Amino acid sequence: MKNILVLNCGSSSVKYELLNIKSSSVLAKGLVERVGMEDAVLHYHFLKDDSIYDDIKLVRNIPTHREAIQFIIRSIEDDEYGVIEDMNDIYGIGHRVVHGGEKYTDSVYITKEVKNDIKDYIPLAPLHNPHQLAGIEACEELIPDHPQVAVFDTAFHQTMPEAAYMYAFPYDMYKKFGIRKYGFHGTSHKYVSQRTAAILKKSPEDLKIITCHLGNGASICAVKNGKSVDTSMGFTPLAGLMMGTRTGDFDPAILLYIMNKEALSLSEANTMINRHSGLYGVSGVSRDFREVIEKCHNGHKRAKLAVDMFAYRIRHYIGAYAAIMNGVDVLVFTAGIGENSVELREIVCKDMDYMGIELDKEKNEACGAGEGIISSAGSPVRVMCVPTNEELLIAEETHNIIESKKEK
């Protein structure tokens, strides 16, 4: 059976899905959270009677990612609620890996060299790559005969032109330390742009698409003729849009000024711009957009300011990327906020008819968090809501790379 296990290892969690590549169906999915603690929790959702997901919550002592993945494996082949006979029913394993540097422009079959490169890129993604490498090594130990594939978040953006990804630092900083824009959320932007083209029954090569991945982490991507030509995140995921707790773009001299005034250490300054800023820092309410906009409705001034700033910066990037691509055919909203907030989509698209963006209020409300076109019939630019599905793309790329290697 062509079943692919998709793993996304975070610092204290492992998100997983088991997908059948032939039917694109999800057999099981879930999350192990609080890895490293005695009361770690496995959330396990499995397909029952071909259409119903049953939910199971199991609490265990899970000290490392190895034990977390072992717990997942035992669950999906369990006699009572498993969805496969044994691990022979799994064709391969796909890993989300955040950073592949400049070297990796596509997903790759995992070898010793690939693992060494992932390790080398840890300084560029210290919160992600170490744990994703740990997941790869755990699978090598637990299920050694199964091929593994790395799908890099940065890979889709490696088509950006040099003028887009370079910073105006001394050039030696690029040569010595790799200081440049890498971009992130690439797997999501790639899936959504391809899915958008499929819905419109067009080739990605014939479209100019702006994809808005709006969640607790948020980024926008300009996709021209199927390729990323610019994206809002930069050397790290901090850059670009205002996010749940991240500042997004700001004058770097501000940080130096605050560090001096408040006598902040590097660690404290990093925490401020990554954990205490964004929607949470401005509103004083929450990093959750739903809670912020609810307070906004109740007359909370700082919550309204946070919502206005968030929408303003999204519009800013939409205009910039339309200019970069010499036009835009489709504007797409995706991810947690983009898919679910009917109101934010309306705020962002308001008074943008000058560039051909005309939202249909009824279509927007009817779409909700679904998939569809939400622009008016006469809108020169299509506006769409397309739920992202990074796991499906990872599964498809994992399957294709394993197949390709077998043919050689």
C-alpha positions in Angstrom: 0.0 0.0 0.0 1.2 3.5 -0.8 0.9 5.0 2.6 3.2 7.9 3.6 3.9 8.9 7.2 4.4 12.6 7.5 6.3 14.0 10.5 6.8 17.5 11.7 9.0 17.6 14.8 9.0 20.7 16.9 10.9 21.6 20.1 8.4 19.8 22.4 6.0 18.3 19.9 5.6 15.9 17.0 2.7 16.5 14.5 1.9 13.6 12.2 -0.3 12.3 9.5 -0.6 9.0 7.8 -1.9 9.4 4.2 -2.8 7.1 1.4 -1.2 8.6 -1.6 -3.5 6.9 -4.1 -6.7 8.3 -2.6 -5.1 11.4 -1.0 -7.1 10.3 2.2 -5.9 10.7 5.7 -5.9 7.4 7.7 -4.7 8.9 11.0 -3.4 12.2 12.3 -2.6 13.9 15.5 0.0 15.5 17.8 2.3 14.5 20.6 2.7 17.5 22.8 4.8 18.2 25.9 7.6 15.9 24.8 10.2 15.8 27.5 7.6 15.8 30.3 6.1 13.0 32.3 2.5 14.1 31.4 3.1 14.2 27.6 -0.1 13.7 25.6 -0.8 11.9 22.3 -3.8 13.2 20.4 -4.7 10.4 18.0 -7.4 10.8 15.3 -8.1 7.8 13.1 -10.4 7.0 10.2 -13.3 4.7 11.1 -15.9 3.3 8.7 -14.2 5.2 5.8 -15.5 8.6 6.9 -15.6 9.1 10.6 -12.6 10.3 12.7 -12.5 8.9 16.2 -10.4 10.8 18.8 -8.2 9.2 21.4 -6.1 11.0 24.0 -3.3 9.1 25.8 -1.0 10.4 28.5 2.5 9.0 28.9 6.0 9.8 30.0 7.7 10.7 26.7 11.2 12.0 27.4 12.5 12.4 23.8 11.3 12.6 20.1 12.4 9.0 19.7 9.8 7.9 22.3 7.2 10.2 20.7 7.6 8.6 17.3 7.6 5.1 18.8 4.3 6.0 20.5 2.9 7.1 17.1 4.0 3.9 15.4 2.4 1.8 18.1 -0.8 3.7 17.8 -1.2 3.4 14.0 -0.6 -0.4 14.2 -2.5 -1.0 17.4 -4.9 -4.0 17.3 -7.8 -2.0 18.6 -7.6 1.4 16.9 -4.7 1.1 14.5 -5.2 1.7 10.7 -2.5 -0.6 9.3 -1.4 -4.2 9.9 2.2 -3.4 10.5 4.9 -1.0 9.3 5.2 -2.9 6.0 2.1 -1.0 5.1 4.1 2.3 5.1 5.8 3.1 1.9 8.0 5.9 3.2 8.4 8.8 5.7 8.3 12.5 4.8 9.8 15.0 7.2 9.1 18.7 7.2 12.5 20.4 7.6 12.5 24.2 8.1 15.9 25.1 6.7 17.8 23.8 3.7 19.9 26.8 3.1 20.9 27.7 -0.5 21.8 24.1 -1.3 18.4 22.5 -1.4 16.0 23.8 -4.1 13.7 20.8 -3.8 12.8 17.9 -1.6 15.5 15.1 -1.3 16.0 11.5 -0.4 17.6 11.5 3.0 21.2 10.3 3.1 24.1 10.8 5.5 25.2 13.9 3.5 21.7 15.4 3.8 21.6 14.8 7.5 25.0 16.5 7.8 23.7 19.5 5.9 20.6 19.7 8.1 23.0 19.8 11.0 25.1 22.4 9.4 22.1 24.7 9.0 21.2 24.5 12.7 22.6 28.0 13.3 20.1 29.3 10.8 17.2 27.5 12.4 18.2 26.6 16.0 14.5 26.2 17.1 13.6 23.8 14.3 16.4 21.9 12.5 17.8 20.1 15.7 14.4 18.5 16.5 13.7 17.6 12.8 17.1 15.9 12.6 16.3 14.0 15.9 13.0 12.8 14.2 14.9 11.5 11.2 17.4 9.7 13.3 14.7 8.2 15.5 13.0 6.8 12.4 16.3 5.3 11.2 16.5 3.4 14.5 12.9 2.4 14.9 12.0 1.5 11.3 15.5 1.3 9.6 14.3 -0.2 6.3 11.9 2.6 5.4 13.1 5.4 3.0 12.9 8.9 4.3 12.5 12.2 2.4 13.3 15.8 3.6 10.9 18.5 2.4 12.4 21.9 3.1 10.4 25.0 4.0 13.0 27.2 2.3 13.2 25.2 -1.0 10.3 26.8 -2.9 11.8 30.3 -2.4 15.2 29.4 -3.9 13.9 30.7 -7.3 13.9 34.3 -6.0 16.2 36.5 -8.0 19.4 37.8 -6.4 18.1 41.4 -6.2 15.1 40.1 -4.1 17.0 37.8 -1.7 20.1 39.9 -1.0 20.4 42.5 1.8 22.4 45.7 1.6 25.0 44.6 4.1 28.6 44.4 3.2 28.8 41.5 0.7 31.3 39.7 2.9 28.5 39.1 5.3 26.7 37.0 2.7 29.9 35.1 1.8 30.9 34.4 5.4 27.6 33.8 7.1 25.0 33.3 4.5 23.2 36.6 5.3 20.3 36.7 2.8 16.5 36.3 2.6 15.6 32.6 2.7 11.8 32.8 3.2 9.7 30.2 5.0 6.2 28.6 4.7 7.4 27.4 1.3 5.5 24.1 1.4 2.3 26.0 2.1 2.8 28.6 -0.6 3.7 25.9 -3.1 0.7 23.8 -2.3 -1.8 26.7 -2.3 -0.5 28.2 -5.6 -0.7 24.8 -7.3 -4.1 24.1 -5.9 -5.3 27.6 -7.0 -4.2 26.9 -10.6 -6.0 23.5 -10.5 -9.3 25.1 -9.3 -9.1 27.7 -12.1 -8.2 24.9 -14.6 -5.1 26.8 -15.6 -1.4 26.0 -15.5 0.6 27.6 -12.7 3.0 28.8 -15.4 0.2 31.1 -16.8 -0.6 32.9 -13.6 0.6 35.6 -11.3 -0.5 34.7 -7.8 -0.2 36.3 -4.4 -0.6 33.8 -1.6 -1.3 35.1 1.9 -0.4 32.5 4.6 -2.0 34.1 7.6 -1.7 32.4 11.0 0.1 32.9 14.2 3.1 32.9 11.9 2.3 34.8 8.7 3.9 35.4 5.3 3.0 36.5 1.8 4.5 35.2 -1.4 4.6 36.4 -5.0 4.3 33.4 -7.2 5.0 34.2 -10.9 4.7 31.5 -13.5 4.7 28.8 -10.8 7.8 30.1 -9.1 8.4 32.1 -5.9 9.9 35.5 -6.9 9.6 37.2 -3.5 8.3 36.5 0.0 7.9 38.5 3.2 9.8 36.4 5.7 13.6 36.8 5.5 16.8 35.5 7.0 14.5 34.3 9.8 10.7 34.0 10.2 10.7 37.3 12.1 10.7 39.5 9.0 7.7 40.7 7.0 4.2 40.8 8.4 3.2 41.6 12.0 2.3 38.2 13.5 0.9 36.7 16.7 3.9 37.5 18.8 6.5 38.7 16.3 7.2 42.2 15.3 7.6 41.7 11.5 9.5 44.5 9.7 10.9 47.3 11.8 13.7 49.8 11.8 16.7 47.8 13.2 18.0 50.9 15.0 14.9 50.7 17.3 16.1 47.4 18.8 19.6 48.9 19.5 17.9 52.0 21.1 15.6 49.9 23.3 18.4 47.5 24.3 20.4 50.5 25.5 17.5 52.2 27.3 16.3 49.0 29.0 19.7 47.4 29.4 18.5 44.3 27.6 20.7 41.3 26.9 20.7 39.7 23.4 18.5 36.9 24.8 16.0 39.3 26.3 15.9 41.4 23.1 15.3 38.3 21.0 12.5 37.3 23.3 10.8 40.7 23.1 10.7 40.8 19.3 9.7 37.1 18.9 7.5 36.4 21.9 6.1 39.7 23.3 5.3 41.7 20.2 2.9 41.5 17.2 -0.8 41.2 17.8 -0.2 40.3 21.5 2.3 43.2 22.1 0.1 45.9 20.5 -3.3 44.8 21.7 -2.2 43.6 25.2 -5.0 41.0 24.8 -3.8 37.8 23.1 -1.8 36.4 20.2 -5.0 34.7 19.0 -6.5 36.8 16.2 -10.0 35.6 17.2 -9.7 37.0 20.7 -8.2 40.3 19.5 -10.9 40.9 16.9 -13.6 40.0 19.5 -12.2 42.7 21.8 -12.1 45.0 18.9 -15.8 44.6 18.4 -16.2 45.5 22.1 -14.5 48.9 21.7 -11.0 47.9 22.8 -8.9 50.6 21.2 -5.5 48.7 21.3 -7.2 45.6 19.9 -8.6 47.7 17.0 -5.2 49.2 16.4 -3.6 45.7 16.3 -6.2 44.6 13.7 -5.8 47.7 11.6 -2.0 47.3 11.6 -2.2 43.7 10.7 -4.5 44.4 7.7 -2.5 47.5 6.7 0.7 45.5 6.4 -1.0 42.7 4.4 -2.3 45.3 1.9 1.2 46.9 1.8 2.7 43.6 0.6 -0.1 42.8 -1.8 0.6 46.2 -3.5 4.3 45.7 -3.5 4.1 42.2 -5.0 1.6 43.3 -7.7 4.2 45.9 -8.7 7.1 43.3 -8.7 5.2 40.9 -10.9 3.8 43.7 -13.2 0.2 42.7 -12.2 -1.6 40.0 -10.4 -4.2 37.4 -11.5 -5.2 35.8 -8.2 -5.1 36.8 -4.6 -5.3 33.9 -2.2 -6.0 33.7 1.5 -4.9 30.6 3.5 -3.8 29.2 6.9 -5.6 29.6 10.2 -6.6 33.3 10.0 -6.7 33.5 6.2 -9.1 30.5 5.9 -11.3 31.3 8.9 -11.6 35.1 9.3 -14.3 36.3 6.9 -13.9 39.7 8.4 -10.2 40.1 7.9 -10.5 39.1 4.2 -13.1 41.8 3.9 -11.0 44.4 5.6 -7.9 43.6 3.5 -9.8 43.8 0.2 -11.7 47.0 1.0 -11.0 49.9 -1.4 -8.6 47.9 -3.6 -10.7 48.0 -6.7 -8.1 50.4 -8.1 -5.9 47.3 -8.7 -8.7 45.0 -9.8 -9.6 43.4 -6.4 -13.3 43.4 -5.8 -14.5 41.1 -3.0 -18.1 39.8 -3.1 -19.4 40.1 0.5 -22.0 37.3 0.1 -19.5 34.8 -1.5 -17.0 35.6 1.2 -19.4 34.9 4.0 -20.7 31.8 2.3 -17.2 30.4 1.7 -16.4 30.6 5.4 -13.3 28.5 5.9 -14.0 26.5 2.8 -12.4 26.5 -0.7 -13.7 28.8 -3.4 -13.7 32.1 -5.3 -14.9 35.0 -3.2 -14.4 37.9 -5.6 -17.2 39.5 -7.6 -18.1 38.2 -11.1 -16.5 41.2 -12.8 -13.4 41.4 -10.6 -10.3 41.6 -12.9 -8.3 39.9 -10.1 -9.7 36.6 -8.7 -9.8 36.5 -4.9 -9.9 33.0 -3.4 -9.8 31.1 -0.1 -7.8 27.9 -0.4 -7.1 25.8 2.7 -3.5 24.8 2.9 -2.5 21.2 3.1 1.2 21.0 3.6 1.0 17.3 4.8 -0.5 16.2 1.5 2.2 18.0 -0.5 4.9 16.5 1.7 3.4 13.0 1.2 3.2 13.5 -2.6 6.8 14.7 -2.9 8.0 11.8 -0.6 6.2 9.3 -2.8 7.5 10.8 -6.0 11.1 10.9 -4.8 11.1 7.3 -3.6 9.6 6.2 -6.9 12.2 8.1 -8.8 15.0 6.6 -6.8 13.7 3.1 -7.4 13.6 3.6 -11.2 17.3 4.5 -11.3 
